[in-house]
Amino acid sequence: MKLKQLFRHVIWFFLYYGWLKHYFKFNTTTSLLGFSFTIFPSVFHPKFSFSSKIFATFISQLDLKYKTVLDMGTGSGIIGIVSASKEAMVTAIDINENAINCAKENASRNKVEKNISFNVGNLFSPISHSTKFDYIFFNPPFYPREVFTVAQHAWNAGENFYTIQRFASESNKYLNENGKIFFIISSDVDTEKICSFFHKNNFNTNLVFAKKLLFEEFFIYEVHL
């Protein structure tokens, strides 16, 4: 493990167990990019995840008017809400029912609920094969660790990044012609390996954005056939 990565993990350990673990037991409110959010317990918190803000900011700059969007692993709903505010028609999915309830409340809070449908399920399982999207957005779980609780689905992808592998193998069934996938990943993990999952399924991957922070770098990839 790189020294910077180790140092950041130590800081996160003390921050989480010293304060955030207790903080996450309750509903909290926060604001990002001009939107207001209530975050339920067990839901991925966008305030304490750099990836959420970086990805949402990138997506806010896309032309999504009248486009169909799949927000995979919606969590608090931030990506779907930003997309809906750009006049996209959004389908939001999360395996965590608490996250879906949270995202529904946040969509209503930000007055975009008419543009989003919500589904509880594991990856593409709630969607019929006849449903296609112009864009699929995915802020995936980064770590190749086993999942023992529903909340851990937001962080852990299973052994050898199983969740991301499955996403890559099934995505092409749900893309319109010329449709695109965008996903964000961290320098904490092997980005070449993640991209290889898509290459094995006949996708091309292009790095379209990178942002370096003090101890970590984030990369956004565009994926297309």
Order of alpha helices (4+ residues) and beta strands (2+ residues): alpha-beta-beta-alpha-beta-alpha-beta-alpha-beta-beta-alpha-beta-alpha-beta-beta
